[in-house]
Each structure stands twice: as C-alpha cells, then as structure tokens.
Amino acid sequence: MSRSSEISTLERQRVIQLDTAEALHVKAKEESRVFTPTEQAEFDSAMRAVERIDIELAPLKQAEQLSGLRARAIEAPAYIPLFSPTAQNPTGQAITGKNGLPLGSGFTRYAMCLAAGKGNLNASLEYARNAYGQSNPELLTIIKAAVAAGTTSDPTWAAPLVAYRDMQAEFVELLRPATIIGRIQGFRRVPFNVRIPRQTAGASVGWVGEGAVKPVSRLSFDSITMPFSKMAGIIAITEELARFSSPSAEELVRRDLVATISQFMNIEFIDPSVAPDSTTNSPGSITYGAQELASSGSDMSAVSADLAAMLSAIVSNGFPLEGLCWVGNSRTKISLMNLRTSQDVYAYPSLALNGSLLGFPFIDSASVPLNASTPATTTLSLIAPGEILLADEGQTVLDASREAALSLSDDGATPLVSLWQSNLVAIRAERYVHWLRRRDGAVIVLTGVQY
C-alpha cells in the first residue's frame, strides 16, 4: 500500500470513530442525560482510537512532506495570506468558496444583509434579493428559513439549515488558519457538559521471586466536566456601509469578523496570565498554572539547552514525543530561523523549509504576549495536543440590531451611543468553545525568552 493510500485509509477510519463519538453525544443530549456506563466505554474507545490514528498519521504525513521537499526545489508557503486578492493555494488555484466567491463571502454577506435590514428579517430578505439574488441565491433560502416557522408536517423545513451550515463552514475554514487552535492538530475533542473520567494514578508492578507474594495495587480516577463557555463580540458599522456595500466593503467586514474572533481566541488560549473565571465560565489559557522553566539565554548554546530542557520535562511527565508542537511569538520564530552555529550555518533550517522545529510543528502568533521589559521577553510553549480537551460547537452565530444603545468600548466605560441616532448597525457574533488540560504536565512553558 502506498503512503498516500495508507494516509487516506487512516483518515477514513478517524472520521468513522469521530462519527461514533458524535452519535453517542447527540443521543445523550436529545434525552437530556449523561452517558450510560456502556456509552461512556464506547465513547472513550472511539476517542482512544482517534488518538491512536493521529499518532500513526503524524510520521506518515511528515514523511510525505519530506518526499515533496526532495521532489521540488522551491517549497510552497506554510500558509496562505487570508485576504490577498491574488492568494493561491499550493496547486496554483485561487482560494474561493461556493459560487467562485472568496472564502467566507457567504457568511459575510449574511451579516451584511442582517445589518442592512436593521434587525428586521423581512427587510434583510428584500435587501438580499436585490443585492445578491443572482450571485448568492442560497442567502434568500437561509433568510427565509429564519422568517418562516417550522412544523412537524413540513418535510423540507430543515433543508435551509444545510445551506446555512455550508456557509458557516466556509467562514470557519477562513477563520481556522487565523487561530492557534485551528492550526494545531490532534486535540482530544469532547462534547459539552459531559462527565469525563480521568486516571490520576496507575497500577504498580515489580519482579517477584518463586512463591513470593505479588504486589497488589489499584487505579485511581477522578472526573471532569466540560461546561458551556460562550465568547461574544459586537461589531458596529454604518448603515451606509451595510446598504451600499461593494466587494471592498464585504472584504472590510470579513477582515473585521475574522480578526476580532481570532485575536480574542488566541490570547485566551495561550496567554499564561489568563486565569479561569467562574463568573463568565471562561476556561483560562492552557498555559495558566502550567509547569514553567526559565530561559538560560539567547545564544546558540543557551537556545539548545532551553529546547532540550523542555523536551526532557515533557518526557519526564510521562508523555511520548509523538504529536508535540511548539507555540511561540512570531519574533521567536524569526530569531530561530536566523540563528547560526559557530560554523556559520543555520541551526534550524527546517523552520524555513516546513515550519518545524526539531521535528515538531512550530505555531507562531503575535498573540503570544511580549512583556514590557528591557529587553522585551516572551514565552515559548511545548504542548501535547492529545492531552488538551477541546469542546467546540464549530459555528459562529450572528444577529443584528439598530434599536439599541451601546458603549463602544471593551470595558463599557464610555458613554452610551444610540445606534438609531448615529445611523449605526450592530452585528453580534457568538461562539461556544471550551478547553482544558487533561493532565497538567502536558504543557511546558519557557519564560523570559529574549529570542
């Protein structure tokens, strides 16, 4: 079997296991109950299978990538600029979604229609018919679905939801490369509000002599529950922008939606100072309270010692090296890409070739904080994604209104502004997502990084 066929087979097996886990979750949710012991065992078995497949896929994909590097002289960029009008994927084709429009355009146009209708769905439908009736007929179906009530006797009532789901998936696909979560592979995905058993101590074994007593021990478990956590934001635009929008205006709204959601998610996910908050039910970052190591310097020997110490720490905590990834500030990645040995050769050439450091993916983001010190320092994290529990509804819900007064600041400290009086329309975006370290030793944070 070829490597690509083996990868395809494993990916199909992974989808089957995820579908099994999702079906169990849906059944329990519809019946408003937790898993039965049998269902819990089936769910755990499916998730363990997904984890095993991810471990098998990692070296196969890495080998395939290395084969591609040998086959061509110039490597395709690690990621594609999100908003460049000439952006192309590695095959040379332009990045487009449904109907040949830029990725995420359907979702953005839906937001613009809601804004143009000023919260009135009938007005939004009329605007969509005039502005996008030819190029985006799905919008009419989606907005109509919001106007009409559903009945149990109507066999086509749920059909518009399919179009909305497709449109939302396009936006999520656009959002994914802008978030740290979307760029890391191998999270342990779990449903909301379901109790998950967690092993805290293992059995003990040892050598015994003939006729000697064998050691007896017991496993220890506790349980955790992934609660519902909601992030929300409001974007205010003028009625003129919503009503007289052109492709450039759509681009502006699309940029703002992606930037607003991704920047907030990145900071909340990776900033070590973000603590859990029971008031808002927010999870806190995966680096909060994680094991920390202090950086030993910024020269070649110090950097090597830092990276080796982080890898040794995560192995000492009982985690395998497979599937790990680094997360750091973009400044750190640039510094490591340009770091040279005493022989004046690049110390980590793979960062420029395929974005990996010591064989593990390096996820860079400007959301990894830079401390206001002299010199400015930052953090570098080593993460075992398989030990990070992630519950994600996978969709962003929009609503719009102009009949409100808003404080146009993050902290609500500024005076209220009447949307109606100022000819403004507010678009509200909401998303349900929660993350949690399954075991604390799965994340190592290097502090005081000057590179």
Protein Blocks (a to p, Z undefined) as FASTA:
>chain_A
ZZklmmmmmmmmmmmmmmmmmmmmmmmmmnopaddfklmmmmmmmmmmmmmmmmmmmmmm
mmmmmmmmmmpmbdcdfbdcfklckbccfkopacddehhiaehklmmmmmmmmmmnnopa
klmmmmmmmmmmmmmmmlmmmmmmmmpccdfklmklmmmmmmmmmmmmmmmmmmmmmpmk
lmpghiacddehiacdddfbdcddddddehiacddddddddddddddddddddddddfkl
mmmgcfklmmmmmmmmmmmmmmmmmmmmmmmklccdfklopgbjakgopacdddfbjbfk
lmmmmmmmmmmmmmmnopafehpacdddfklmmmmmmpccfkopafblmlmmnopaehia
cdddfklccddbdddddddddddfklpccddehiacddddfbbcdddbfkopaccddfkl
nopacdddddddddddfbfklpccdehiaZZ
